[in-house]
Amino acid sequence: MISLHPASRVRSAALSASRGRRWRSLAILALSLVAALFVLSGTAYGQAAPRVAGAVSSLPMPQVVARARGTIVSLYQSPSSKAPYAVLRSPTTSGDPLVFLASSTSLAPYWVRVYLPMRPNESRAWVHGSAVDLLADDYLVHADLTSRRLVVFHGSQVLVSAPVGVGRSLLPTPSGTYYIVDLLKQPDPTGTYGPYAFGLSAFSDVLSSFGGGPGEIGLHGTDQPTSVGADVSHGCLRVSNATISELARVLPLGTPVIISR
């Protein structure tokens, strides 16, 4: 479990590199392409995808990430809602831009359904297309809690396959569909969380708070390399410092993280 502090933040270089790939949210052609993506992939997340480490991950490739265009994004229960039920601000408290993993789209008018970085886990809401830019993301992270294996895909290719430490029995890592919310460079690369920590949209089902934070689940390095591959954490995913350093160089914010058993 990681506690996120603005002083230890860093922007994902891969997010900046993705500028050339982004789809403007108000472009009709881009909207058509996004809609076609969801139709061809089964119209919704949760369909069968490549089999990984004995489990089936659930997202088509590439994914669509929605990034806030302004300082606020209003959340709606449905495209027909008269008013938003909540508002999220960008940048976030960690200093990174507010991003969402898209779940589905609606053409008339233009809306995007997104996963939210809040409790309860896997919460979703609708956001208006004018509030976000759409990005194509062809990375996917899959964590198998049973085999304690982390597999990272770039398209159809396996980029990383490495052991991962997971939550102990009393503090289990929650399974589900999540995404990378922010990337934090740690002040001490040899410290508890290694050189980098990704904050995920997942939260502990047991702890309402941890270390001064809201009990957010992280993917991070460690100062205990022998603990990688065991049931040892408070719910976070723990990899070697070499692995987290490699992932910090390439994974954009918004990248889906599928956690399964």
N, C-alpha and C positions, 0 to 999 in steps of 0.2 A: 504494500500500500504506500503510495507516495503522497507527500504534502507539497503542493505546488506553490512556489513563491516567485513573484515577478522578477526578483533580482537574479534568478538562476535560469532565465529563459533564453532561448535561441530560436530563430526562425529556421524552418526547414529549407535547405538549399534546393531540394527537389521541388518544393512548391514554387519558388521563384523561377526555376527552370521550366515549369509547366505553363508559363504565360503564353508561349507560342501555341499551346494546344487548346486554349480555353475557347469555349463557345459562349458568345454573348447571349445573355438571357433573353433579350428582346428580339433576337434574330429569328425570323420564321423558319429559315432553312435549318438552323441549329435545333430548333424545337422539334422539327420533323424528324431529324436524325435521332434525337434522344427518345422520342416516342417510338420510333422504329426499333431502337435497341431494346426497349422493354417488351415490345410485342414479340420480337424474334426470340427473346430469351425466356419467354413464358409469361410475360406481362407483370411479373412480380418477383421480388426476391423470395427465396425459400424453395426454389426449384433445384433439382439435383444438378450438380456440377462435378468437376473432376474429383475422383476419389483420392483422399489424402490420408495416409497413415491409418487406414482402416475405417475412416469416417468420410461422410459426404459433406463437403462445404457447399455453401448455398448461394453464391453470387455469380452472375454471368461476367464475362470479360469483354470490354473494359467496364469499369464502374463509372458512375457519374457522381461527382462531388459538387455541392452547391456552396459557394463562398459569398459571404455578405458583401454587398456593394457599398453600403453606407455604414452608419454607426449603429443602426438598430435593424432587427428583423422581427416582424410580427408573426406570431404563431396562431393558426386557425384550426378549429376542429374539423372543418371540411371546407371545400371551395364555395359552398353556399352560405357559410357563416357570415353574419352581419358585421361582426366585430371580432378582433383577436382576443384570445383568452390569456395571452402572455406575450412578453417582449424580451428578446435577448439582445445583448449589446456586443458590439465589435469595436475595437479588439476585446478579447476576453481578459479576465483578471490576470492571466499569465502573460499578456501582451501580444499574443498571437491573433491573427484574424479569425473570426468566427466562421467555422466550416461545418457542413453537414454531409452525411452520406445519403444520397437520394435513394428513395424506395420505389416511387412511381410518379407518373406525370398525368396531367389532365389538360386537354387541348383548348377547351372553351369554357371560361377563359383560361389563360395559361397559369397553371399552378404546379408546384412540385411537392410531393410528399417526402419528408425527410425523417431520418432517425435523429433523436435529440441527445445532447450531452447532459442528461439529467435523469433523476429517478422518476418513476420506476424504470428498471433496465429495459431497453428496447422500446422506449416510448417513441411515438411518432406524431408528427403534426404536418399540416399543410402550410407552405409559404408561397407568397406570390412571386412570380418570375421576375418582376421588376426589382425585387429586393436582393437578388443573388446573381452571380455569374456562375455558369456551369463549366466544370473542368472534366476532362477525360482522365481517368486514372487506371492504368493497367497493372497495378500492383495489388496483391492480395496476401494477407497474413492468415495462416491457419495454425491454431494451437490445439493439439490433442491432449486433453488432460489425462487420459488413460495411459497413453504411451509416453507422455511427457516429452513431446516432440513439437518443435516449431518449424513450420515449412512456409517459406515466403516465395510467392510466384511473381514473375514478371512476364505477363502474358501467359503463354502455355509452358514457359520454362521455369524450372526450379532455380531460384536465385540463391536461397539459403535453406539448409536443413540442419537443425542443431537441437541438442537437448535443451529443455526448458524446465526451470523450477516452477512449481505451482503451489496453490494454497494448501495448507494442511487440512486435515479432516474437519476440524472444528471451525476453520476459517476458509471455506472452499472458494476457489476461483469461479465466478458465475459463468455459466455457458450462455451462448447466444450470439447475435450479430451486433458488432460494435464497430467503432472506427477511431482513428487517431485524431485526437483533439488538439494536442500541442506537443512540442518538443522542447525539452528543458536541458540545457547544458549544466551539469553539476559543478559547483565551485571547487570540489575536490574530486578529481577523476579516480582516485583510489578509495573513495568513501563508500558508504552503504549502498548507493545506487549506481556505482560505477561512473563513467564519464557522461552518460546521457540517460534520460528517462523520457519515454513517450507517455503522455497522459491519454487514457482511453475514455470513451463515452460510457464505460461500464462502472458500476459501483458495487461495493461489497453488500451481500445480502445479510451479513451479520453485524458489521460495524457501521454505525451511523456517522462516525468521525474517526480520524486517525491522524496523529501527528499534527494536529491543528487544521487539517483539511477535512473535506466532506466524505472521506472513505472512498475516494476515486481509485480505480484499478489502474495500475501502470504496467508498462513493459520497459524493463530497465536492466542495467548491468548489476554487478555485485562485487563486494569486497570479500566474498566467500565463494571462490570458484568451485569448491567441492560440493556446494549445495545445489548447483545447477543439475537438473534432472531428477530432483527429489520433491517430496511434498513438504515444503519448508516455510512458505511465505504466509503473510497475512491475507493473501488473495491475489497478489500481483503475479505477473509473469516475469521470471528471472532468467536472464541469459548471460553468457560470458561477456566480458568487456569488449573482446574483439568482435563478437557478433553484434552487440548494440552499436558499436562504433560504425560498423559496416552499414547497418540499417539506417542510422542517423544521416548518413551521406546520401541515401537514395529515396527513402520513403516520403512521399508527400503527405501533408496534413489531409485528413479525410480518407486515407486508405482504409478499406474495410479490414477488420480483425474478427475472424470467425473462431469462437472458442467452443469446443465440443468434447464429448466423451465417446 
